[in-house]
Every structure is written in structure tokens, then in C-alpha cells.
Amino acid sequence: MKKIELDAYGVPEDVARCVEAPDVGAPSPGEVVFDVIAFPINPADIGFCRGTYRIKPPLPATPGAECVGRVRAAGDGVTHVKQGDLVINLARENWASERRVAAEDAVPIPAGLDLKQAAMLRINPPTALLLLSDIVDLKPGDWVIQNVANSAVGRLVITLAKARGLRTVNVTRRDDVFPELKALGADICLTDGPDLPARVREATGGAAIPLGLDAVSGEATARIAACLRDEGTVCTYGGMSGAAPAVTVADLVFRGVTFTGFMLGRFLARRSAEEIRAIYAELAEQMAKGVIHAPVDSVYAIEDIREALIRAQTGGRHGKVLVSAGGDFPCR
């Protein structure tokens, strides 16, 4: 089989290489073996390659937070998936053409899903869903403000919020993406900047915003906090700036703003295997209906991982870079 291996941490396209490795073999009882069809390149994967992500295993190491695959065999005692089923994998190390995993990590998804979309089901859709459900008890008509609104998660937040009757203020670094975000259902789109709170108040008519979603960190966290009502909540789920979240004494002490964080694995760990499968079943249904849809920039063969990584780090893309690990997933 083929897999991507790091012999060092550093510049992703320089340290990641496609190598031949032994097949994973047959599943033991309680295990599932599947052939990987495709996987996306996420910002967390880039950080993993650089050695800056929270997980830094001994080398050699294989990246890959998500993938979609087809079950080749299920071990004794496995009843929720069978040979031929499409699955996503809750475990890591997915930049490979084959995987053998604990049965509970293989989550079945409908056979008819678009494979490109299915490859991106594991992380971003449940992140957006749980950001809107687990942080604040939001009611129809409530406002949510988010930065990085043009990201995959940001776009999903717009779509899922619209479906729930929530209104969104969407903050980006550039305004050329506004038409796309509006088409998804964004209510207000603004570029980031020091005067963001004043522009948000003007655009919303001084609305009391209960929830702010932050994936930039640093001073951007303080700007989002300043847009919220007293005793609102800022949830930071990423740190694109590389800086620690900025928290003002005024927001924390005088206005009672709550600052919290989100990591998908931590929030999924609160749920049973059946509850996790139910979340993905709901999201897969939304994906099949076209409610959830993420743009794809390009698809590369696993052997072309260097070129794929370069493209994934190129600014101005309008979609995710995917990597094909199997023959039924064409490259373009």
C-alpha cells in the first residue's frame, strides 16, 4: 500500500513523501479494514507536518485527520458496518491507501454521497454543528458573529445557522468573497479591522449578540468580544494568527463576557458511539440534500503529495485540496 510519511517536521512539501508500506492485513475481532478513497488537506494537517500541532508523535509519522473509505472486511463482533460500506474514520493517520482501525472509529455513511464531499464530512461539518448547539442555547432570531467566515467551517456555520433561523455577522479579510457568503445565507458580511465593533453595531442596528466564534485568536478575539452583548460568550476554536487570545479586563470583569474553547474530539468524547453516529447520519443527510456543500479547489494523486501541499498553502483558493488514494476518485 501507499502512505504519506514524515521523517522530520518542517516545511510540509519538503518533509512529506509518498512511500510503499506493508498492507494492513486482515481485521482482528472488533476491527475494520477499509480502503481509503480520498482525504483532504486541512490546516491542522499542515500544522502537523510543521510540528506545530498539538499532536507531535515520534517519527516517522503519518498525517491525516480525516478521510473517506470503503470497507474491505469487518472482524468478528462488528455489526454496524459490513464489506462495501462507505465509512469515515474517527482515528488519525489517514494519509494512506489502507487503514485498519477499531470498529468504533469506523462510522458508516450513505452509499450515495458524493465522494468529494464525503471526504470532508469528518471534521468541519460537526465542528460547525456543535459550535452552534453546545456553546450557547441559541434561539431562532439570535445573532452569531464569526471571523474566518470564508473558511470551510465558516461557510458551514452560515448554512446551518440559516437552517436554524439564526442570523450571522460574517467577518473576513477581504470583500471579494461577500457574494459567495451571501448566496449561502449570510446576513451581514464585513471585513475585519480595529473599528469592527462600531461597524457591527451599525450593521445590526445595535443587536445584542450572544455568541462570537473566533478562529484567528490574538487581537481578533478581543474584537469579536467587543461586538457581543454583556455576558455573551466568545468561543475560540482556532488560532490562525499564532497568537494567544487577547482578553480585556473590561470584557472579562466589567461586562462578564465568557471566553471558552472548542475542540471537536473533546466535545465528541462527551457522547456515546451511537450518539456520534447519529450526528454524522444527520450531517450526511444534509450533505445528500445539498444543504451542506464545501467547494473543492483541486484533486491530486497520493503520489503527488508535494504538489498538493504546495497548492493547499496557496492563498486565494476557493475550496479544499483533496488527495486521491484510490482509483475510483479521479484527479483534476
C-alpha positions as CSV (number, residue, x, y, z in Angstrom):
1,M,0.0,0.0,0.0
2,K,1.0,3.7,-0.2
3,K,1.1,6.1,2.6
4,I,2.5,9.6,3.4
5,E,5.3,9.6,5.8
6,L,7.3,12.3,7.6
7,D,10.9,11.6,8.6
8,A,11.2,15.1,10.0
9,Y,8.9,18.0,11.0
10,G,9.3,21.1,8.8
11,V,8.1,22.7,5.6
12,P,5.3,20.3,4.6
13,E,6.1,19.9,1.0
14,D,9.7,19.1,1.9
15,V,9.2,16.6,4.7
16,A,6.1,14.7,3.4
17,R,6.8,11.9,1.0
18,C,4.7,9.0,-0.5
19,V,6.2,5.6,0.4
20,E,5.4,1.9,-0.1
21,A,4.4,0.2,3.1
22,P,3.1,-3.3,4.0
23,D,-0.6,-4.0,3.7
24,V,-2.5,-3.6,6.9
25,G,-3.7,-7.3,6.8
26,A,-7.0,-8.8,7.9
27,P,-9.0,-7.3,10.8
28,S,-8.9,-8.9,14.2
29,P,-12.1,-9.2,16.2
30,G,-13.5,-5.7,16.8
31,E,-11.6,-4.2,14.0
32,V,-12.4,-2.9,10.5
33,V,-10.2,-2.7,7.4
34,F,-11.1,-0.2,4.7
35,D,-9.5,1.1,1.5
36,V,-9.1,4.9,1.6
37,I,-10.7,6.6,-1.3
38,A,-9.6,10.2,-0.6
39,F,-8.5,12.6,2.1
40,P,-8.5,16.4,2.3
41,I,-5.6,18.6,3.4
42,N,-6.7,20.7,6.4
43,P,-4.9,23.5,8.2
44,A,-4.4,21.1,11.2
45,D,-2.6,18.7,8.8
46,I,-0.3,21.5,7.7
47,G,0.5,22.2,11.4
48,F,1.1,18.5,12.0
49,C,3.7,18.4,9.2
50,R,5.4,21.5,10.6
51,G,5.5,20.1,14.1
52,T,3.4,22.9,15.5
53,Y,0.1,21.0,16.0
54,R,-0.9,19.8,19.5
55,I,-0.1,16.2,18.5
56,K,3.5,15.5,17.6
57,P,4.2,11.8,17.6
58,P,7.6,10.2,17.3
59,L,9.0,10.0,13.7
60,P,8.4,8.5,11.2
61,A,4.8,9.7,11.4
62,T,1.8,9.7,9.1
63,P,-0.5,12.8,9.0
64,G,-4.2,12.8,8.2
65,A,-7.2,13.9,10.4
66,E,-9.9,12.6,8.1
67,C,-10.7,10.5,5.0
68,V,-13.5,8.6,3.3
69,G,-13.1,4.9,2.6
70,R,-14.8,1.6,1.6
71,V,-14.9,-1.3,4.0
72,R,-12.9,-4.3,2.7
73,A,-13.5,-6.5,5.8
74,A,-15.0,-6.4,9.2
75,G,-13.7,-8.5,12.1
76,D,-15.7,-10.8,14.4
77,G,-18.2,-8.9,16.5
78,V,-18.6,-5.9,14.2
79,T,-22.2,-5.4,13.3
80,H,-22.6,-1.7,12.4
81,V,-20.6,-1.9,9.2
82,K,-20.0,-4.5,6.5
83,Q,-17.9,-5.1,3.4
84,G,-18.6,-2.5,0.8
85,D,-19.9,0.2,3.1
86,L,-18.6,3.7,2.9
87,V,-17.1,5.0,6.2
88,I,-15.3,7.9,7.7
89,N,-12.7,7.3,10.3
90,L,-12.5,9.0,13.7
91,A,-8.9,7.9,14.2
92,R,-5.9,9.7,12.7
93,E,-3.0,8.7,10.3
94,N,-5.4,8.7,7.3
95,W,-3.0,9.8,4.6
96,A,-2.7,6.2,3.4
97,S,-4.4,3.9,0.9
98,E,-5.4,1.3,3.5
99,R,-6.5,1.5,7.2
100,R,-7.1,-1.0,9.9
101,V,-9.0,0.6,12.9
102,A,-11.0,-0.2,15.9
103,A,-14.6,-0.8,14.9
104,E,-16.0,2.2,16.9
105,D,-13.8,4.5,14.8
106,A,-15.4,3.5,11.5
107,V,-18.6,5.5,11.1
108,P,-20.9,4.4,8.3
109,I,-22.2,7.0,5.8
110,P,-24.8,6.6,3.0
111,A,-23.6,4.9,-0.2
112,G,-24.9,7.7,-2.5
113,L,-22.9,10.5,-1.0
114,D,-20.7,12.5,-3.4
115,L,-17.2,11.1,-2.5
116,K,-15.5,14.6,-2.6
117,Q,-18.0,15.9,-0.1
118,A,-17.8,12.7,2.0
119,A,-14.1,13.1,2.3
120,M,-14.7,16.4,4.1
121,L,-17.5,15.1,6.4
122,R,-15.5,14.1,9.4
123,I,-14.3,17.4,10.9
124,N,-15.8,20.6,9.6
125,P,-19.5,19.8,9.5
126,P,-19.7,18.5,13.1
127,T,-17.5,21.4,14.2
128,A,-19.9,23.9,12.8
129,L,-22.9,22.0,14.1
130,L,-21.6,21.7,17.7
131,L,-20.4,25.3,17.8
132,L,-24.0,26.3,17.2
133,S,-25.5,23.8,19.6
134,D,-23.1,23.2,22.5
135,I,-21.7,26.6,23.5
136,V,-24.8,28.8,23.9
137,D,-28.5,28.0,24.0
138,L,-29.4,29.8,20.8
139,K,-33.0,30.6,19.8
140,P,-34.3,31.4,16.3
141,G,-33.6,35.1,15.6
142,D,-30.4,35.2,17.7
143,W,-27.3,36.7,16.1
144,V,-23.9,34.9,15.8
145,I,-20.8,36.7,14.8
146,Q,-17.8,34.8,13.4
147,N,-14.4,35.6,11.9
148,V,-12.8,33.4,9.2
149,A,-16.2,33.3,7.7
150,N,-14.8,32.2,4.3
151,S,-13.3,29.1,5.7
152,A,-14.9,25.7,5.4
153,V,-16.2,25.8,8.9
154,G,-17.3,29.4,8.5
155,R,-19.3,28.6,5.4
156,L,-21.0,25.7,7.2
157,V,-21.8,27.9,10.2
158,I,-23.6,30.2,7.8
159,T,-25.6,27.3,6.2
160,L,-26.5,25.6,9.4
161,A,-27.3,28.8,11.2
162,K,-29.7,29.8,8.4
163,A,-31.4,26.4,8.6
164,R,-32.0,27.0,12.3
165,G,-33.4,30.6,11.9
166,L,-30.2,32.2,13.3
167,R,-28.7,35.4,11.9
168,T,-25.0,35.7,11.2
169,V,-22.4,38.5,11.0
170,N,-19.5,37.2,9.0
171,V,-16.1,38.7,9.2
172,T,-13.4,38.1,6.6
173,R,-10.0,39.6,5.5
174,R,-11.3,40.5,2.0
175,D,-14.6,41.6,0.5
176,D,-14.4,39.7,-2.8
177,V,-15.9,36.6,-1.1
178,F,-19.0,38.5,0.1
179,P,-21.2,37.5,-2.8
180,E,-20.5,33.8,-2.2
181,L,-21.2,34.1,1.5
182,K,-24.4,36.0,0.8
183,A,-25.5,33.2,-1.5
184,L,-25.1,30.7,1.3
185,G,-27.4,32.8,3.5
186,A,-25.1,35.2,5.3
187,D,-27.0,38.2,6.7
188,I,-24.1,40.6,7.1
189,C,-20.5,40.5,5.8
190,L,-17.8,42.8,7.0
191,T,-14.0,43.0,6.7
192,D,-12.0,42.8,9.9
193,G,-10.3,45.8,11.4
194,P,-9.9,47.9,14.5
195,D,-13.3,49.6,14.1
196,L,-15.1,46.3,13.7
197,P,-17.3,46.6,16.8
198,A,-18.7,50.0,15.6
199,R,-19.4,48.7,12.2
200,V,-21.2,45.7,13.6
201,R,-23.4,47.8,15.8
202,E,-24.3,50.0,12.8
203,A,-25.0,47.0,10.5
204,T,-27.1,45.1,13.1
205,G,-28.9,48.1,14.5
206,G,-27.3,47.6,17.9
207,A,-28.4,44.0,18.2
208,A,-27.5,42.1,21.3
209,I,-25.2,39.3,20.0
210,P,-24.9,36.3,22.4
211,L,-22.2,34.2,20.6
212,G,-18.9,35.0,18.9
213,L,-16.9,32.3,17.1
214,D,-13.2,33.0,16.7
215,A,-10.6,31.0,14.7
216,V,-8.0,33.8,14.5
217,S,-7.1,34.4,18.1
218,G,-4.8,37.2,19.2
219,E,-6.3,40.7,18.9
220,A,-9.1,39.3,16.8
221,T,-10.5,37.6,19.8
222,A,-10.9,41.0,21.6
223,R,-12.6,42.5,18.6
224,I,-15.2,39.7,18.5
225,A,-15.7,40.0,22.2
226,A,-16.3,43.8,21.9
227,C,-19.2,43.0,19.4
228,L,-21.1,40.9,21.9
229,R,-23.7,41.8,24.5
230,D,-22.8,41.9,28.2
231,E,-22.4,38.3,29.4
232,G,-22.1,37.0,25.9
233,T,-19.7,34.1,25.0
234,V,-16.6,34.0,22.8
235,C,-15.6,30.6,21.7
236,T,-12.2,30.2,20.2
237,Y,-11.7,27.1,18.0
238,G,-8.6,28.0,16.1
239,G,-5.5,30.2,16.2
240,M,-4.6,31.3,12.6
241,S,-2.7,34.3,13.9
242,G,-0.4,32.1,16.1
243,A,-1.0,34.5,19.0
244,A,-2.7,33.8,22.3
245,P,-6.3,35.1,22.6
246,A,-6.4,38.7,23.8
247,V,-8.9,39.2,26.6
248,T,-9.5,42.6,28.1
249,V,-10.2,43.2,31.8
250,A,-13.3,45.3,30.8
251,D,-14.8,42.4,28.8
252,L,-14.0,39.8,31.4
253,V,-14.7,41.6,34.6
254,F,-17.0,44.5,33.9
255,R,-19.1,43.1,31.1
256,G,-18.9,39.4,32.2
257,V,-18.1,38.1,28.8
258,T,-17.3,34.3,28.9
259,F,-14.3,33.0,27.0
260,T,-14.2,29.4,26.2
261,G,-12.6,27.0,23.7
262,F,-13.7,24.2,21.3
263,M,-12.0,21.1,20.1
264,L,-14.1,18.6,18.2
265,G,-12.6,15.5,19.8
266,R,-13.3,16.8,23.3
267,F,-16.9,17.5,22.5
268,L,-17.5,14.2,20.7
269,A,-15.9,12.4,23.7
270,R,-18.9,13.5,25.8
271,R,-21.2,11.4,23.6
272,S,-21.7,7.7,23.1
273,A,-20.7,5.8,19.9
274,E,-24.4,5.7,19.0
275,E,-24.8,9.5,19.5
276,I,-21.7,10.2,17.4
277,R,-23.1,8.0,14.6
278,A,-26.4,9.9,14.9
279,I,-24.6,13.2,14.4
280,Y,-22.9,12.0,11.3
281,A,-26.1,10.4,10.0
282,E,-27.8,13.8,10.3
283,L,-25.0,15.6,8.7
284,A,-24.8,13.1,5.9
285,E,-28.5,13.5,5.2
286,Q,-27.9,17.3,5.0
287,M,-25.0,16.7,2.6
288,A,-27.0,14.4,0.4
289,K,-29.7,17.1,0.1
290,G,-27.0,19.6,-0.9
291,V,-27.7,21.7,2.3
292,I,-24.1,21.1,3.3
293,H,-21.6,21.6,0.5
294,A,-17.9,22.6,0.6
295,P,-16.1,23.9,-2.5
296,V,-13.2,21.8,-3.8
297,D,-10.2,23.5,-5.4
298,S,-8.4,20.5,-6.9
299,V,-7.7,16.8,-6.5
300,Y,-4.2,15.3,-6.6
301,A,-2.9,11.7,-6.7
302,I,-1.3,10.5,-3.4
303,E,2.0,10.2,-5.3
304,D,1.8,14.0,-6.0
305,I,1.6,14.9,-2.3
306,R,4.3,17.6,-2.7
307,E,2.3,19.5,-5.3
308,A,-0.9,19.0,-3.3
309,L,0.7,20.5,-0.2
310,I,2.0,23.5,-2.1
311,R,-1.4,24.1,-3.5
312,A,-3.1,23.7,-0.1
313,Q,-0.9,26.5,1.2
314,T,-1.5,28.9,-1.7
315,G,-3.6,31.9,-0.9
316,G,-6.7,32.9,-2.9
317,R,-8.1,29.4,-3.3
318,H,-11.8,28.9,-3.3
319,G,-12.0,25.4,-1.9
320,K,-10.3,22.5,-0.3
321,V,-7.4,20.5,-1.8
322,L,-8.2,16.8,-1.9
323,V,-5.9,13.8,-2.4
324,S,-7.0,10.6,-4.2
325,A,-5.8,7.4,-2.6
326,G,-7.9,5.1,-4.8
327,G,-8.8,4.5,-8.5
328,D,-12.5,5.5,-8.2
329,F,-11.6,9.1,-7.3
330,P,-10.3,11.0,-10.4
331,C,-7.8,13.8,-10.1
332,R,-8.1,17.2,-11.7
